[in-house]
Amino acid sequence: MPCVLSDADWLTPDQHIRLMAVASITTGIARLLADDPGTAILHGLVARMCATLDHAIRPDHPGLAT
């Protein structure tokens, strides 16, 4: 990922962090569901990760939300 982010110099540092967070969370959700889907769902782990994902992908400016 660092080589990809270094090529994306048009992104702000905040956007770099958000991109890394989205990639990490998405991978984490897939791992949770693959390893132990019942526990991940019953204990709210997937829901919490989805909430974090929603926060990470929010627009920088609240007025841009549709």
Stockholm file with secondary structure:
# STOCKHOLM 1.0

chainA/1-66         MPCVLSDADWLTPDQHIRLMAVASITTGIARLLADDPGTAILHGLVARMCATLDHAIRPDHPGLAT
#=GR chainA/1-66 SS CHHHHHHCTTSCHHHHHHHHHHHHHHHHHHHHHHHCHHHHHHTTHHHHHHHHHHHHTSCSSGGGCC
#=GC SS_cons        CHHHHHHCTTSCHHHHHHHHHHHHHHHHHHHHHHHCHHHHHHTTHHHHHHHHHHHHTSCSSGGGCC
//
